[in-house]
Amino acid sequence: MPRFLAVLTLAAVLAGPWRLPAAADQPQWGDRFTRNMASAETDLPATFEPGRRDPGTGDIVLPERSGVRWVARLGSQTCGSPIVAGGRVFVGTNNGQPRDPRIQGDRNVLMCFDEQTGEFLWQLAVPKFEEVRWADWRGIGFVSPPTVEGDRAYAVTGACQVVALDVHGMANGNQGPFTDEAQYIVPPGRPPLEPTEQCGDIVWLYDMYRELGVEPHNASNGSILLDGNLLYVPTSNGVEWTHSYVVNPDAPTLIVLDKRDGKLLARDDFGVGPDVTHGQWSSPAMGVVDGRKLVFYGAGDGFLYAARALDEERLPADDELPVLLENVLKFNGEPRAQTEDHVPRDHRHDSLSYQVTAMPVVHEDRVYCVFTQEAFHNKKEGWLVCIDATRTGDITRTGIVWAYDGLGSSVSTPAIADGLLYVADFFGRMHCLDAETGEVQWVHPIDRPVWGSPLAADGKVYLGTGRETLWVFRAGRELEVLERIRMHDAIHTTPTAANGTLFIATGRHLYAVDGVE
């Protein structure tokens, strides 16, 4: 990935048709900048045999010629999509099946495995975040898919902290400046626990709760966007546990840290303030539009924002306060905002207000964004909007290229490949649209609920559901279901394609699938 000073080189890459090379790592969730859930990987399986679960041990027993290279045990619930980089696979899960017998009870756990063999290498077990009520939902696990570059992995923990991790874990010693893992991995008030070689190694840590007053709702999550030396981090600031108000409306929604030491460099100027409907669980995307390098973020107030990315001239000096990200575009995703000048936000548990949970996708001077009511609270409405990213200011009534209101509530990020867009809704439908015009090609009922996103790769579209099923569609304008694979647990994640292999994280297991020859 180009360094920060190579701005012109990076701009040329982002402005042109961005494609990951085949047989490549997948070091970040979705495309490294645009967040498109599409991959250029080839020779991926259309089917495989997931084996059977041993009733005594819970382990997966594979038949001969299953097409599965290896299966690794995770926790009891897994919400972190697999990330593959440098010969390792990283997955966020919980502590439902403890790897370290000394660490029992609910934890948020990031696990690391050998890519080729599935050997367990290390884990970072984070105690539950108890300072803020319902900020760290019970059993949810480590939600943030890490972003990996070289020997560092960057992620947001369930304790509302940004961490830089050594990808080797403690196997190569305790790298600093942070060296107090012995105390970190135990709950407050407990005696320290000496880390082993299979413990994670924190290089530096930035605490958003203590430094910025961020108070998440249900989970701290989000996929960090890496641009040279800069980390664009969503904070997850949300409402308090009764859903009545935002505790700290002055807390930022998006921040920028220096990847080398975790220094705070910038924060957003979106003005979300008290208008968060529930939580903020989206992640930033990046693109170059009309020569402007922009960072896009879908916020918990139902707006899509775009800010000018930081450049060398705007970085604060060592003794200066963080700078503000210059907001250049905003779009109100409340459908009523197309005709009403003021649409108030409702914080109640049964709120009908809209928010953005999935990631926006940047594609050819357009941004595709799903605006949705709260699916977790059983609300039904949502729509997919294609927005003209070349415009500036408040483009709520001027920026729509096309919109699709047949989606329903959705937490899925779109996948765009070969002129088609694939997106799923929470209550069990897969949609295929023409990415240029929004014309519906087909809609097909699937199992519900859908917590992950579709992956388009190798002429296929993969999607996992909460009903323990992996759907495989043939990519194209005509509907064709290639396979419905019954797994052994719910799938709350997005499949990952890397180095000719399909990685699938179910609630309890991680599969590396090569396919049946």
Buried (B, 14 or more C-beta within 10 A) or exposed (E): BBEBEEBEEBBEBBBEEBEBEBBBBBBBBBBBBBBBBBBBBEEBBBBBBBBEBEEEEEBBEBEEEBBBBBBBBBBBBBBBBBBBBBEBBBBBBBBBBBBBEEBEEBBBBBBBBBBBEBEBBBBBBBBBBEEBEBBBBEBBBBBBBBBBBEEBBBBBBBBBBBBBBBBBBBBEEBBEEBBEBBEBBBEEEEEEBEBEEBBBBBBBBBBBBEBBBBBBBBBBBBBBBBBBBBBBBBBBBBBBBEBEEBBBBEBBBBBBBBBEEBBBBBBBBBBBBBBBBBBBBBBBBBBBBEEBBBBBBBBBBBBBBBBBBBEEEBBBEEEEEBBBBBBBBBBBBBBEBEEEEEBEBEBBEEBBBBBBBBBBBBBBBBBBBBBBBBBBBEBEBBBBBBBBBEBBEBBBEEBBBBBBEEBBBBBBBBBBBEEBBBBBBBBBBBBBBBBBEBEEBBBBEBBBBBBBBBBBBBBBBBBBBBBBBBBBBBBBEEEEEBBEBEBBBBBBBBBBBBBBBBBBBBBBBBBBBBBEE
